[in-house]
Amino acid sequence: MSDVRTTPDVAPAAPTPLPLRSVLPAFALDVALAITLSFSTLMLGLFGWAAWRGVQLARQQAGSLDAQALQAQIGTPPVLFLIVMTLVSTGGTALVLYFWRRRATPAERLGSINRSRRPGTWCWALAAGLATFLFSSLMSAAGRAQGLDLEPSNLDVIKEGFARFPVFLALFAVVLAPLYEELLFRRVLFGRLWRAGWPVLGLVLSSLVFALVHELPGLNGKPVGSTVFLILVYAGMGAIFAWVYRRTGTLWAPIAAHILNNAIALAVLQVYGGASV
């Protein structure tokens, strides 16, 4: 029987690694497509909301507002809109790239189902979920002890969303986000390099992209030291998810681990009013 660590649901890894000159361009294209699709979808949504809001204000003021006054009163989109647009832009991008670039074959899907039936798969998923939360908690405590600002940049949105739409926010944060993030970062990005015979490189690069998506330097409003520390934390979390994916051979394992981590983090946020990364 083959070792599950070398038989992922993406397809068995190549007997010998493929040349990086042929693998890295495909990986870079995946990343570029992900950025382009998610950003353009998000911007279209925001522009659409602003146009709709502008029309509403113009009607309410009977055309008495000039362009500058209208722009000042448009404001920012409501939190529910931001959450839905995140789901549409990032989740939609994950689905597009999966079906376009990394769609599983029937044999791969069957292999994933078979591995998901093994009790050991869920033991590894449970251990990975707990280890991820413990890792992020310890790292956050260490960073705060050094005076770093380690609140995730999306924490305010999460808090407001949970206060106003608790069921939807819980569904989004605990179930939907782990599903599309694992599909994109583990199946598409990590899976491409793993299949080509470069699992360690795939783990490093996909985890780095995962971290940068959550905390992009210059756009998160945090000092350099805090941003670097947050990137290291998120990259470590992504590495654990990639490792359990490779260890079990089914994407359902990192999805379950990610769900568990997010569920614990959300529970801690509600009980103590703060959250680990």
Secondary structure, DSSP 8 states (H G I E B T S, - for coil): ---GGG--TT----SS---HHHHHHHHHHHHHHHHHHHHHHHHHHHHHHHHHHHHHHHHHTTT---HHHHHHHH----HHHHHHHHIIIIIHHHHHHHHHH----HHHHHHHHHHHTSHHHHHHHHHHHHHHHHHHHHHHHHHHHTT-----TTHHHHHHHHHH-HHHHHHIIIIIHHHHHIIIIIIIIIHHHHHTT-HHHHHHHHHHHHHHHHS-TTTS---HHHHHHHHHHHHHHHHHHHHHHHHHS-THHHHHHHHHHHHHHHHHHHHHS----
